[in-house]
Amino acid sequence: MLKLKIEGLSCSIKNKEILKDITVSFQQGEMAAVLGRNGAGKTTFIRCIANLIAHQGSIVLEEDGKKLGRSSIAYLPQLEKITSSLTTFETILLGLTKTLSWKVSRLSLQKSPKSFVN
């Protein structure tokens, strides 16, 4: 079972305390929401989990008791202006390129994008 444990998470940006001593855990199959007004620290919380900004505290992702590397966590921010022709699925796959066991053949790359849809 997959589990994310966060203990004592704190974060300051430009000497301003954004998050202070957050402790929470999430288990596979649970649904959770991060709620708050603009500027409350929701995005900072997610960025800390993804190890994108400096923080204090412990963030552990484990599966069946085995600790997973932080590269197992991905962050896909909301963009208001889309400048890519990639689908959402293709965009998410970009974050998994190091771990994918299959590759796209050169022949498939020469075909039109519609040929990828079964």
Backbone as numpy.savetxt, mean C-alpha at the origin, in Angstrom:
# Nx Ny Nz CAx CAy CAz Cx Cy Cz
-2.85 -17.01 8.30 -3.69 -15.83 8.30 -2.80 -14.59 8.30
-3.17 -13.63 7.49 -2.45 -12.38 7.36 -2.85 -11.43 8.49
-1.87 -10.74 9.07 -2.13 -9.83 10.18 -1.18 -8.64 10.10
-1.72 -7.45 10.34 -0.92 -6.22 10.39 -1.03 -5.68 11.81
0.12 -5.57 12.49 0.15 -5.06 13.87 0.92 -3.75 13.91
0.27 -2.72 14.45 0.88 -1.40 14.57 0.89 -1.05 16.05
2.08 -0.72 16.57 2.20 -0.39 18.00 2.99 0.91 18.17
2.40 1.85 18.88 3.08 3.09 19.21 3.46 3.95 18.03
2.66 3.92 16.97 2.99 4.68 15.76 2.85 6.18 16.01
3.92 6.90 15.76 3.94 8.35 15.88 4.67 8.92 14.68
4.26 10.11 14.25 4.90 10.74 13.09 4.79 12.25 13.22
5.89 12.92 12.94 5.92 14.39 12.90 6.46 14.82 11.55
5.87 15.87 11.02 6.32 16.43 9.75 6.57 17.92 9.98
7.79 18.37 9.66 8.20 19.76 9.86 7.90 20.20 11.30
8.31 19.39 12.25 8.16 19.65 13.68 6.71 19.72 14.15
5.77 19.28 13.31 4.36 19.25 13.72 3.95 17.79 13.92
3.46 17.48 15.11 3.04 16.12 15.42 1.74 15.81 14.67
1.79 14.78 13.83 0.63 14.40 13.01 -0.06 13.19 13.63
0.73 12.18 13.99 0.21 10.96 14.61 0.90 10.76 15.95
0.16 10.29 16.95 0.75 10.10 18.27 0.29 8.78 18.88
1.24 7.87 19.08 1.05 6.63 19.83 -0.18 5.82 19.41
-0.26 5.51 18.10 -1.38 4.72 17.58 -1.03 3.24 17.70
-1.93 2.47 18.30 -1.78 1.02 18.40 -3.07 0.38 17.90
-2.94 -0.47 16.88 -4.10 -1.13 16.27 -3.62 -2.37 15.53
-4.49 -3.33 15.35 -4.13 -4.50 14.53 -5.29 -4.83 13.61
-4.94 -5.37 12.46 -5.91 -5.76 11.44 -5.64 -7.21 11.07
-6.70 -8.00 10.91 -6.54 -9.39 10.52 -7.22 -9.64 9.18
-6.72 -10.62 8.48 -7.27 -11.00 7.19 -8.77 -11.23 7.32
-9.51 -10.71 6.36 -10.96 -10.89 6.35 -11.72 -9.77 7.03
-11.03 -8.95 7.82 -11.69 -7.82 8.47 -11.76 -6.64 7.50
-12.76 -5.81 7.71 -12.87 -4.59 6.93 -12.69 -3.43 7.90
-11.88 -2.46 7.51 -11.62 -1.31 8.37 -11.68 -0.04 7.54
-11.96 1.06 8.20 -11.98 2.37 7.55 -11.19 3.34 8.40
-10.47 4.24 7.74 -9.76 5.31 8.43 -10.55 6.58 8.15
-11.16 7.15 9.18 -12.03 8.31 9.02 -11.47 9.52 9.73
-11.76 10.69 9.21 -11.35 11.93 9.86 -11.50 13.10 8.90
-11.49 14.28 9.46 -11.62 15.49 8.64 -10.34 15.71 7.84
-10.40 16.62 6.90 -9.21 16.97 6.12 -8.09 17.40 7.05
-6.89 16.89 6.80 -5.73 17.27 7.59 -5.60 16.53 8.92
-6.44 15.52 9.15 -6.41 14.80 10.43 -5.28 13.78 10.52
-4.71 13.39 9.38 -3.60 12.44 9.39 -3.90 11.10 8.75
-5.00 10.98 8.03 -5.37 9.70 7.40 -4.32 9.25 6.39
-3.94 10.14 5.49 -2.95 9.80 4.47 -1.59 9.56 5.10
-1.23 10.34 6.10 0.04 10.14 6.80 0.07 8.76 7.43
-1.02 8.33 8.03 -1.13 7.00 8.63 -0.86 5.92 7.58
-1.50 6.02 6.43 -1.32 5.03 5.36 0.11 5.08 4.83
0.67 6.25 4.66 2.05 6.38 4.16 3.05 5.81 5.16
2.79 5.94 6.44 3.67 5.32 7.45 3.62 3.80 7.33
2.43 3.26 7.17 2.28 1.80 7.03 3.06 1.30 5.82
3.02 2.06 4.73 3.72 1.69 3.50 5.21 2.03 3.57
5.67 2.57 4.70 7.07 2.93 4.91 7.57 4.00 3.94
6.69 4.94 3.61 7.04 6.00 2.68 7.53 7.26 3.39
7.22 7.38 4.69 7.71 8.53 5.45 8.24 8.05 6.80
9.15 8.84 7.35 9.78 8.48 8.63 8.74 8.49 9.75
8.88 7.53 10.65 7.95 7.41 11.77 8.62 6.65 12.91
7.98 6.69 14.06 8.44 5.92 15.21 7.36 4.87 15.50
7.77 3.80 16.16 6.85 2.74 16.50 7.11 1.50 15.68
6.26 0.52 15.87 6.44 -0.79 15.22 5.28 -1.07 14.27
5.63 -1.47 13.04 4.64 -1.88 12.05 5.09 -3.24 11.54
4.31 -4.28 11.84 4.69 -5.64 11.47 3.57 -6.29 10.65
3.93 -6.78 9.48 3.02 -7.55 8.64 3.48 -9.00 8.73
2.56 -9.88 9.10 2.94 -11.29 9.20 1.85 -12.18 8.62
2.29 -13.34 8.16 1.38 -14.35 7.62 1.70 -15.67 8.28
0.70 -16.22 8.94 0.86 -17.48 9.68 2.06 -17.43 10.63
2.23 -16.31 11.32 3.30 -16.14 12.29 4.65 -15.78 11.70
4.78 -15.76 10.37 6.04 -15.43 9.71 6.03 -13.96 9.28
7.03 -13.21 9.73 7.12 -11.79 9.41 7.42 -11.60 7.92
6.64 -10.74 7.28 6.83 -10.43 5.86 7.58 -9.12 5.73
8.31 -8.96 4.64 9.05 -7.72 4.39 8.11 -6.57 4.10
8.58 -5.37 4.36 7.75 -4.18 4.13 7.43 -3.98 2.65
8.19 -4.63 1.77 7.89 -4.52 0.34 6.60 -5.26 -0.02
6.03 -5.98 0.94 4.75 -6.68 0.71 3.56 -5.72 0.82
3.83 -4.48 1.22 2.78 -3.47 1.35 2.92 -2.48 0.22
1.81 -2.21 -0.46 1.83 -1.25 -1.57 0.92 -0.07 -1.25
1.23 1.06 -1.82 0.44 2.28 -1.64 0.11 2.83 -3.02
-1.16 3.00 -3.31 -1.60 3.55 -4.58 -2.44 4.79 -4.29
-1.85 5.98 -4.41 -2.58 7.21 -4.06 -3.68 7.53 -5.07
-4.65 8.27 -4.61 -5.72 8.74 -5.48 -5.17 9.88 -6.33
-5.41 9.80 -7.61 -4.99 10.87 -8.50 -6.22 11.50 -9.13
-6.26 12.80 -9.16 -7.40 13.48 -9.77 -7.24 13.59 -11.28
-6.00 13.69 -11.72 -5.73 13.81 -13.15 -5.00 12.55 -13.60
-5.63 11.78 -14.45 -5.03 10.54 -14.96 -4.26 10.87 -16.24
-2.97 10.56 -16.26 -2.15 10.83 -17.44 -1.68 9.54 -18.10
-2.22 8.41 -17.66 -1.81 7.11 -18.20 -3.00 6.42 -18.85
-2.72 5.60 -19.82 -3.79 4.82 -20.46 -3.92 3.44 -19.83
-3.18 3.18 -18.74 -3.26 1.89 -18.07 -4.59 1.73 -17.34
-5.07 0.50 -17.27 -6.26 0.22 -16.47 -5.86 0.19 -15.00
-6.84 0.19 -14.11 -6.56 0.09 -12.68 -5.79 -1.19 -12.39
-6.21 -2.31 -12.99 -5.54 -3.59 -12.78 -4.07 -3.52 -13.23
-3.82 -2.93 -14.39 -2.45 -2.82 -14.89 -1.60 -1.92 -13.99
-2.19 -0.86 -13.47 -1.47 0.03 -12.56 -1.06 -0.71 -11.30
-1.97 -1.49 -10.74 -1.65 -2.26 -9.53 -0.58 -3.30 -9.83
-0.63 -3.93 -10.99 0.40 -4.90 -11.36 1.79 -4.29 -11.41
1.89 -3.01 -11.73 3.20 -2.35 -11.76 3.91 -2.45 -10.41
3.14 -2.41 -9.33 3.73 -2.52 -8.00 4.15 -3.92 -7.65
3.76 -4.89 -8.47 4.07 -6.29 -8.18 5.11 -6.87 -9.13
5.71 -6.04 -9.96 6.60 -6.57 -11.00 7.76 -7.39 -10.45
8.23 -7.09 -9.26 9.35 -7.86 -8.69 8.92 -9.26 -8.28
7.63 -9.44 -7.97 7.18 -10.73 -7.44 6.37 -11.56 -8.42
6.06 -11.02 -9.59 5.27 -11.79 -10.55 6.08 -12.96 -11.10
5.43 -14.10 -11.22 6.13 -15.27 -11.74 5.97 -15.41 -13.25
5.14 -14.59 -13.87 4.95 -14.65 -15.31 5.36 -13.33 -15.94
5.69 -13.39 -17.19 6.11 -12.19 -17.92 5.29 -12.10 -19.21
5.18 -10.92 -19.75 4.49 -10.71 -21.02 5.48 -10.97 -22.15
5.07 -11.76 -23.12 5.96 -12.09 -24.23 6.08 -10.90 -25.18
7.17 -10.89 -25.96 7.37 -9.82 -26.93 6.24 -9.82 -27.96
5.73 -11.00 -28.34 4.64 -11.09 -29.29 3.38 -10.42 -28.74
3.10 -10.64 -27.45 1.93 -10.02 -26.84 2.06 -8.50 -26.80
3.28 -8.02 -26.60 3.49 -6.57 -26.56 3.23 -5.92 -27.91
3.39 -6.68 -29.02 3.19 -6.14 -30.34 1.71 -6.12 -30.73
0.89 -6.88 -30.01 -0.55 -6.93 -30.31 -1.24 -5.72 -29.70
-2.45 -5.48 -30.12 -3.22 -4.36 -29.56 -3.63 -4.69 -28.13
-3.86 -3.68 -27.28 -4.27 -3.93 -25.89 -5.52 -4.79 -25.75
-6.41 -4.76 -26.74 -7.63 -5.56 -26.66 -7.33 -7.05 -26.72
-6.16 -7.44 -27.24 -5.81 -8.86 -27.33 -5.50 -9.46 -25.98
-5.30 -8.65 -24.95 -5.01 -9.16 -23.61 -6.29 -9.59 -22.89
-7.43 -9.14 -23.36 -8.70 -9.45 -22.70 -9.24 -10.75 -23.25
-9.55 -11.68 -22.35 -10.12 -12.97 -22.79 -11.63 -12.90 -22.80
